[in-house]
């Protein structure tokens, strides 16, 4: 165990109001690709860049192409929680962790047993008809072809926040409240490059700000503890 990980364990052991804020790097060890790493979706070859495909405009104008990409790259329904997901659920059960705030849409925190999960960008596990609002499971989207359609004739849309769409205000307010009152904020697996989610760090005023990410982030200099290691490997040691 490195000195930094030992310090993290000491802080976790002594805290009773931890909040975790995570991004794509939390799920890469479960086999889900992220967007900005060397092997991430942003560096693969498609007719359009992923940020274009995953935009509201593209969904409306080129829905079949959106779903071709979405089924291929976003629906990772066989993925399993890794050590990071499992440790966070364990800390919550022990009464130390108050909430998980995530930019991920894969549902792995809930699969690991976490109860208080705030999904800033929605979830692939929720899908709804844009006309009658009927709900559909992700398996129905994965096993469909072309544009998935409700029996009423309406187009089905994943309950995920696309580029050009706003975050849910209730989820955002609740996230701010948890972070503002936390005695320890752990940020993991995120480049802190996507706003407004990345701006949540500004609401933390405590003295135990921990950043765990394989690469440096713009907020490293603000942190009280920085660990540049895969988050699953780090959490497996605490």
C-alpha positions in Angstrom: 0.0 0.0 0.0 1.4 3.4 -1.0 1.6 6.3 1.4 -1.2 8.1 -0.5 -3.5 5.1 -0.3 -2.7 4.6 3.4 -3.7 8.3 4.0 -6.9 7.7 2.1 -7.7 4.7 4.2 -7.0 6.7 7.4 -9.3 9.5 6.2 -12.1 7.1 5.3 -11.8 5.3 8.6 -12.2 8.6 10.4 -15.1 10.1 8.4 -18.8 9.6 8.8 -20.1 11.9 6.0 -18.3 10.9 2.8 -19.7 11.8 -0.6 -18.3 10.1 -3.8 -18.4 11.8 -7.2 -17.4 9.6 -10.1 -17.1 9.4 -13.9 -16.3 7.0 -16.7 -13.1 5.8 -15.1 -15.0 4.1 -12.3 -16.5 1.7 -14.9 -13.6 1.1 -17.2 -12.4 -1.8 -14.9 -15.8 -3.4 -15.6 -15.0 -3.3 -19.3 -17.0 -0.2 -20.2 -15.0 2.1 -22.4 -14.7 5.8 -21.5 -14.7 8.7 -23.8 -11.4 10.5 -23.4 -8.7 7.9 -22.7 -6.4 6.7 -25.5 -8.6 3.7 -26.0 -11.8 5.6 -25.4 -14.7 6.2 -27.7 -13.4 9.7 -28.7 -10.4 8.1 -30.3 -12.2 5.4 -32.4 -13.2 5.9 -36.0 -16.9 6.6 -36.8 -18.6 8.6 -39.5 -19.4 11.2 -36.8 -17.6 11.9 -33.6 -19.4 10.4 -30.6 -20.2 13.8 -29.1 -22.1 14.6 -32.3 -23.9 11.2 -32.3 -24.9 11.6 -28.6 -26.4 15.0 -29.1 -30.1 15.9 -29.0 -30.0 17.3 -32.5 -28.5 14.1 -33.9 -31.0 12.0 -32.0 -33.9 13.9 -33.6 -32.5 14.2 -37.1 -30.7 10.9 -37.5 -32.4 8.6 -35.1 -31.5 5.3 -36.9 -27.8 6.2 -36.8 -28.1 7.2 -33.2 -29.5 3.9 -32.2 -26.9 1.9 -34.3 -24.1 3.6 -32.3 -26.1 3.5 -29.0 -26.7 -0.3 -29.2 -23.1 -1.0 -30.2 -21.3 1.2 -27.7 -23.5 2.4 -24.9 -25.6 -0.7 -23.9 -23.1 -2.8 -21.9 -25.7 -4.8 -20.1 -23.3 -7.7 -19.3 -20.9 -5.5 -17.3 -20.5 -6.3 -13.6 -19.5 -4.0 -10.7 -15.8 -3.8 -9.9 -14.0 -3.3 -6.6 -14.8 0.5 -6.6 -18.5 0.0 -6.9 -18.5 -2.8 -4.3 -16.4 -0.8 -1.8 -18.7 2.3 -2.1 -21.8 0.1 -1.5 -20.0 -1.3 1.6 -19.1 2.1 2.9 -22.7 3.2 2.5 -24.0 0.1 4.4 -21.5 0.9 7.2 -23.0 4.4 7.5 -19.9 6.2 6.3 -20.9 7.1 2.8 -23.9 9.4 2.3 -24.3 9.4 -1.5 -22.8 8.4 -4.8 -23.0 11.1 -7.5 -22.2 9.7 -10.9 -21.8 10.8 -14.5 -22.2 7.2 -15.6 -25.3 5.8 -17.1 -24.6 2.1 -16.6 -26.3 1.4 -13.3 -23.4 -0.5 -11.9 -23.5 1.4 -8.5 -27.0 0.1 -8.0 -26.0 -3.4 -9.1 -23.3 -3.3 -6.4 -25.8 -2.5 -3.8 -25.6 1.3 -3.4 -28.9 2.9 -2.5 -28.4 6.6 -2.7 -27.2 7.1 -6.2 -27.6 10.4 -8.0 -27.3 9.9 -11.8 -26.5 13.2 -13.3 -26.6 11.9 -16.9 -29.5 9.4 -16.5 -29.4 5.7 -17.1 -29.6 3.2 -19.9 -31.8 1.1 -17.7 -34.7 3.6 -18.1 -36.3 4.2 -21.5 -39.6 5.8 -22.3 -42.0 6.5 -25.2 -41.8 10.2 -26.2 -45.6 10.1 -26.9 -47.3 8.2 -24.1 -44.4 7.9 -21.6 -44.6 4.1 -21.3 -41.4 2.6 -19.9 -39.3 -0.1 -21.5 -36.3 -2.2 -20.2 -32.9 -1.8 -21.8 -33.1 -5.4 -23.2 -35.9 -4.3 -25.4 -33.8 -1.6 -26.9 -30.8 -3.9 -27.3 -32.8 -6.6 -29.1 -34.8 -4.2 -31.3 -33.7 -3.1 -34.8 -33.8 0.3 -36.4 -35.6 2.9 -34.3 -37.4 1.2 -31.3 -41.1 2.1 -31.3 -43.8 1.9 -28.7 -47.1 0.1 -29.5 -48.7 3.5 -29.6 -46.4 4.5 -32.5 -44.2 6.9 -30.5 -40.4 6.8 -30.6 -38.6 5.3 -27.6 -35.9 7.4 -26.1 -33.3 6.4 -23.5 -33.5 8.3 -20.2 -30.0 9.7 -20.7 -28.9 13.3 -20.9 -27.6 14.0 -24.4 -25.4 16.8 -25.4 -27.5 20.0 -25.7 -29.9 18.7 -23.0 -30.0 20.1 -19.5 -29.3 18.1 -16.3 -32.3 17.3 -14.1 -32.6 20.2 -11.6 -33.7 18.0 -8.7 -30.7 15.7 -9.1 -28.4 18.6 -9.4 -29.7 20.4 -6.3 -29.5 17.2 -4.3 -25.9 16.6 -5.4 -25.0 20.2 -4.4 -26.5 19.7 -1.0 -24.7 16.4 -0.3 -21.3 17.9 -1.4 -21.8 21.1 0.5 -22.3 19.1 3.8 -19.7 16.4 3.3 -16.8 16.1 5.6 -14.9 14.2 2.9 -15.3 14.3 -0.9 -13.8 11.6 -3.0 -13.7 12.3 -6.8 -12.8 9.4 -8.9 -12.5 8.3 -12.5 -13.4 11.6 -14.1 -11.3 14.2 -16.1 -13.5 17.0 -14.6 -13.9 18.3 -18.1 -17.7 18.1 -18.6 -19.8 20.9 -17.2 -22.0 21.6 -15.3 -21.2 18.4 -13.5 -17.5 19.2 -13.1 -18.4 22.4 -11.4 -19.9 20.5 -8.4 -16.5 20.4 -6.8 -16.8 24.1 -6.1 -19.5 23.4 -3.5 -17.1 21.4 -1.3 -15.6 23.5 1.5 -14.0 20.8 3.7 -10.4 19.8 4.1 -10.5 16.2 2.7 -10.8 16.6 -1.0 -9.5 13.4 -2.7 -8.9 13.0 -6.4 -8.3 9.5 -7.8 -7.7 9.3 -11.5 -5.2 7.7 -13.8 -4.4 11.0 -15.5 -4.0 14.5 -14.0 -7.1 16.7 -13.8 -7.5 20.5 -13.8 -8.4 20.2 -10.1 -5.4 18.3 -8.9 -3.8 21.4 -7.4 -6.9 22.1 -5.3 -7.0 18.6 -3.8 -5.8 17.6 -0.4 -4.8 14.2 -1.7 -4.2 13.1 -5.3 -3.8 9.4 -6.4 -3.0 8.7 -10.0 -3.9 5.0 -10.1 -6.9 3.0 -11.4 -9.7 3.6 -8.9 -10.7 -0.1 -8.5 -7.2 -1.0 -7.5 -7.2 1.8 -5.0 -10.5 1.0 -3.4 -9.6 -2.7 -3.2 -7.0 -1.7 -0.6 -9.2 0.3 1.7 
